[in-house]
Amino acid sequence: MFEPAFRAPVHTFVNDLTQQSRTIDFSRRLVVMAVVNRTKDSFFDSGATFALDRAVEASLAGADSGADWVDIGGVPFSPGPALSWEEEADRVVPVIQAVRERSDVILSADTFDAKVANAALSAGANVVNDTTGLSDPDLLGVVADHGAHLVITHSLAAPRTVYPRPQYDDVVASVRSFLEVRIERALSEGVAADKILIDPGHDLNKNTLHSLELTRRYAEIANLGFPGLAAVSNKDFIGEAIGVPKFERQSASIAAATMSVLNGARVVRMHDAAESVKAMRFLEVALGWREPIELKHNMGEVNQPADLAPLTNGAQPADAAQRRL
């Protein structure tokens, strides 16, 4: 288990709208980021949550399952036609507003556009999750002005463009260097150290061998000193590694997330939030960061099997254990 030396292990996520906050100590906490895409051509669900009510419902379901964070996107990373910032904001902002009225869950806007980011943060988002490596020069100023969090991700292509046959002499060293430059840029433009997270960008302008190498050597990314995000869920490198289509990658996705966590990641971006929450809560207990919910097995004169009542969602054990910390 690799334990990063964080510059700032404790992060407080505040939103402009309600001033509600969540504080997370990344030295003792793993965070599940649920994924909601309000797009017709999203990588995984192909538009299943494009309708506003479905997107809101999915976001709240993610929070109810125990996820601390919901990531809401209006434009996929994959190549395609450009979308105006107004149209992107019309997709993302109403979801953020509706969820914020009913939950204090951490909300991020998955966007590279500074204008969309400003609208999303004003509507109650806590984080801008930029998968394009700070392609918009105005984005950092917006994030700094709001005092918001920022996810800095490694990718090489201009937004929504093709980047054929990516090549690296050493993919991990290249990604690390890229992130170092952008971290320093963010700090110099007023984004605080306790507002920055990093993402090596599995599959983003990388082939399967690159993404597998990043997973094996995630510790070299985490060693930069900022909480690391592993966006591995159902990605092509998982499918190609074991030869399965995208709807059969759940267990392998959790394995990839677990491997990333053991190598220093602290946030996992997952499509199946409920199962991922269970996996991350178990890791926290196994790592000694939480107490078990119950202790019955072999604790008495006879073997007493655990007979926990069925749970309606993944939040119950996390909440119970949190009260004991």
Residue pairs with C-beta under 8 A, 6 or more apart in sequence:
1 262
1 287
2 218
2 219
2 222
2 223
2 262
2 263
2 264
3 27
3 264
4 219
4 222
4 223
4 225
4 227
4 228
4 264
4 266
5 223
5 225
6 26
6 27
6 225
6 226
6 227
7 193
7 194
7 225
7 226
8 192
8 193
8 194
9 25
9 26
9 27
10 23
10 24
10 25
10 26
10 27
10 194
11 23
11 24
11 26
11 149
11 194
11 195
11 227
12 21
12 22
12 23
12 194
13 21
13 22
13 23
13 24
13 106
13 126
13 127
13 149
14 20
14 21
14 126
14 147
15 21
15 100
15 107
15 121
15 124
15 125
15 126
16 121
16 122
16 124
16 146
16 148
17 100
17 122
17 123
17 124
18 100
18 104
18 124
20 104
21 104
22 68
22 104
22 105
22 106
22 126
24 31
24 68
26 227
26 266
28 284
28 289
28 325
29 266
29 284
29 289
30 261
30 266
30 267
30 268
30 280
30 281
30 283
30 284
31 68
31 69
31 106
31 266
31 267
31 268
31 280
32 66
32 67
32 68
32 69
32 267
32 268
32 270
32 273
32 276
32 277
32 280
33 67
33 68
33 69
33 70
33 71
33 108
33 229
33 267
33 268
33 269
33 270
34 58
34 59
34 62
34 63
34 65
34 67
34 69
34 70
34 71
34 270
34 271
34 273
35 44
35 62
35 70
35 71
35 73
35 233
35 269
35 270
35 271
36 49
36 55
36 58
36 59
36 62
36 70
36 71
36 72
36 73
36 95
37 43
37 44
37 45
37 49
37 50
37 72
37 73
37 74
37 76
37 110
38 49
38 50
38 52
38 55
38 72
38 73
38 74
38 91
38 92
38 95
39 47
39 50
39 73
39 74
39 75
39 76
39 91
40 46
40 47
40 50
41 47
41 76
41 78
41 80
42 49
42 50
42 73
42 76
43 76
43 77
43 78
43 234
43 246
44 233
44 234
44 246
44 271
45 271
48 54
49 55
49 58
52 94
52 95
52 98
55 72
55 95
56 95
56 98
56 99
59 70
59 72
59 95
59 99
59 103
59 105
59 107
60 99
60 102
60 103
61 273
62 70
62 105
62 273
63 70
63 99
63 103
63 105
64 313
64 315
65 273
65 274
65 277
65 313
65 314
65 315
66 273
66 274
66 277
66 281
66 313
66 314
66 315
66 318
67 105
67 273
67 276
67 277
67 314
68 105
68 106
69 105
69 106
69 107
69 108
69 127
69 267
70 99
70 105
70 106
70 107
70 108
71 108
71 110
71 129
71 269
72 92
72 95
72 96
72 99
72 107
72 108
72 109
72 110
72 120
72 125
73 92
73 109
73 110
73 111
73 129
74 83
74 87
74 88
74 89
74 90
74 91
74 92
74 110
74 111
74 116
75 83
75 88
75 91
75 110
75 111
75 160
77 131
77 155
77 160
77 204
78 160
79 157
79 160
79 161
79 162
80 160
81 160
82 159
82 160
85 113
85 115
85 116
88 111
88 113
88 116
89 115
89 116
89 119
89 120
92 109
92 110
92 111
92 116
92 119
92 120
93 119
93 120
93 123
96 107
96 109
96 120
96 123
96 124
96 125
97 123
97 124
99 105
99 107
99 124
100 107
100 123
100 124
100 125
106 126
106 127
107 124
107 125
107 126
107 127
108 125
108 126
108 127
108 128
108 129
108 149
108 151
109 116
109 117
109 120
109 121
109 125
109 127
109 128
109 129
110 129
110 131
111 117
111 120
111 128
111 129
111 130
112 130
112 131
112 132
112 134
112 135
112 136
112 139
112 159
113 136
113 139
114 136
114 138
114 139
114 141
114 142
117 128
117 130
117 139
117 142
117 143
118 142
118 146
120 128
121 128
121 142
121 143
121 146
121 148
122 146
125 148
126 148
126 149
127 148
127 149
127 150
127 151
127 197
128 139
128 142
128 143
128 148
128 149
128 150
128 151
129 151
129 153
129 199
130 136
130 139
130 150
130 151
130 152
130 153
131 153
131 155
131 199
131 201
131 204
132 153
132 155
132 157
132 158
132 159
133 152
133 153
133 154
133 155
133 156
133 178
133 182
134 140
134 152
134 182
134 185
134 186
135 158
135 159
140 150
140 185
140 186
140 189
140 190
140 191
141 189
141 190
143 149
143 150
143 186
143 191
143 195
144 189
144 190
144 191
145 190
147 192
147 195
148 195
149 195
149 196
149 197
150 186
150 191
150 195
150 196
150 197
151 197
151 198
151 199
151 229
152 179
152 182
152 183
152 186
152 196
152 197
152 198
152 199
153 198
153 199
153 200
153 201
153 204
153 229
153 231
154 175
154 178
154 179
154 199
154 200
154 201
154 204
155 201
155 204
155 205
156 163
156 166
156 205
157 163
157 205
163 205
165 207
166 205
166 206
166 207
166 210
168 174
168 206
168 210
171 206
171 210
171 213
171 214
172 200
172 213
172 214
172 217
172 220
172 221
173 220
175 200
175 201
175 214
175 221
176 220
176 221
176 224
179 198
179 200
179 221
179 224
180 224
183 196
183 198
183 224
183 226
186 196
187 193
187 196
193 226
196 226
197 226
197 227
197 228
197 229
197 267
198 221
198 224
198 226
198 227
198 228
198 229
199 228
199 229
199 230
199 231
200 214
200 218
200 221
200 228
200 230
201 231
202 211
202 214
202 215
202 230
202 231
202 232
202 235
202 237
203 211
203 235
203 236
203 237
206 214
206 237
207 237
208 236
208 237
208 240
208 241
210 237
211 235
211 237
212 237
212 241
214 221
215 230
215 232
215 256
215 259
215 260
215 263
216 259
216 263
217 263
218 228
218 230
218 259
218 260
218 263
218 264
218 265
219 263
219 264
221 228
221 264
222 228
222 263
222 264
222 265
222 266
223 264
227 266
227 267
228 260
228 264
228 265
228 266
228 267
229 265
229 266
229 267
229 268
229 269
230 256
230 257
230 260
230 261
230 265
230 267
230 268
230 269
231 268
231 269
232 238
232 253
232 256
232 257
232 260
232 268
232 269
233 249
233 253
233 257
233 268
233 269
233 270
233 271
233 272
233 276
234 246
234 247
234 249
234 250
234 253
234 271
235 249
235 253
236 246
238 244
238 249
238 252
238 253
238 256
239 245
239 246
239 249
241 252
242 252
244 252
250 271
250 272
250 275
253 270
253 271
253 272
254 270
254 272
254 275
254 276
254 279
257 265
257 268
257 270
257 276
257 279
257 280
258 279
258 283
260 268
261 268
261 280
261 283
262 283
268 276
268 280
270 276
273 314
274 313
274 314
275 314
277 314
277 315
277 318
278 314
278 317
281 290
281 314
281 317
281 318
281 321
284 290
284 321
285 291
285 292
285 321
289 325
290 321
290 322
290 324
290 325
291 321
291 324
291 325
292 321
293 308
293 317
293 320
293 321
294 306
294 308
296 304
296 305
296 306
296 307
297 303
297 304
297 305
297 306
298 304
311 317
